[in-house]
Amino acid sequence: MSNNSSNRVLVPEAKEGLNRFKMESAREVGVNLKDGYNGDLTAREAGSIGGNMVKKMVEAYEKGLE
């Protein structure tokens, strides 16, 4: 397996903000996300968190265009 991860944070200073954003999105979709390892999540639960994050980012971008 390669060491080139596509999940790396490009701006290290943003890591804490991204973690807060992820936890907020998890609460909004009703997924119990823990600090640390979350390997017990189903693909559907993990996808709903990521999907909610993308939805909010797109909405914020579109709002900035107005």
C-alpha positions as CSV (number, residue, x, y, z in Angstrom):
1,M,0.0,0.0,0.0
2,S,1.2,3.5,-0.9
3,N,2.0,6.2,1.6
4,N,0.3,8.8,-0.6
5,S,-3.0,9.3,1.1
6,S,-5.7,11.4,-0.6
7,N,-7.1,12.2,2.9
8,R,-4.3,14.4,4.0
9,V,-5.0,17.9,5.2
10,L,-3.4,20.4,2.9
11,V,-3.5,23.2,5.5
12,P,-2.5,21.7,8.9
13,E,-3.9,24.7,10.7
14,A,-7.3,23.8,9.4
15,K,-7.4,20.2,10.9
16,E,-9.2,21.2,14.1
17,G,-11.8,23.1,12.2
18,L,-12.4,20.2,9.9
19,N,-12.8,17.9,12.9
20,R,-15.4,20.2,14.4
21,F,-17.2,20.5,11.1
22,K,-17.3,16.6,10.8
23,M,-18.7,16.3,14.4
24,E,-21.3,18.9,13.7
25,S,-22.4,17.2,10.5
26,A,-22.5,13.8,12.3
27,R,-24.9,15.3,14.9
28,E,-27.1,16.8,12.2
29,V,-27.6,13.4,10.5
30,G,-28.0,11.5,13.7
31,V,-24.7,9.5,13.7
32,N,-22.9,9.0,17.0
33,L,-19.3,9.9,16.0
34,K,-16.6,9.4,18.6
35,D,-13.2,11.1,18.9
36,G,-10.6,8.7,17.6
37,Y,-11.4,5.4,15.9
38,N,-14.8,5.1,14.2
39,G,-14.4,1.8,12.4
40,D,-17.7,0.5,13.6
41,L,-19.6,3.0,11.4
42,T,-21.5,1.5,8.5
43,A,-20.8,2.8,5.0
44,R,-24.2,4.4,5.0
45,E,-23.4,6.3,8.2
46,A,-20.0,7.5,7.0
47,G,-21.4,8.5,3.7
48,S,-24.2,10.5,5.2
49,I,-21.6,12.5,7.2
50,G,-19.5,13.1,4.2
51,G,-22.5,13.9,2.0
52,N,-23.8,16.4,4.6
53,M,-20.4,18.1,4.7
54,V,-20.2,18.4,0.9
55,K,-23.8,19.7,0.8
56,K,-22.9,22.4,3.4
57,M,-19.7,23.4,1.6
58,V,-21.6,23.7,-1.8
59,E,-24.3,25.8,-0.1
60,A,-21.6,28.1,1.5
61,Y,-19.9,28.5,-1.9
62,E,-23.1,29.3,-3.7
63,K,-24.1,31.8,-1.1
64,G,-20.7,33.5,-1.6
65,L,-21.5,33.9,-5.3
66,E,-24.6,36.0,-4.6
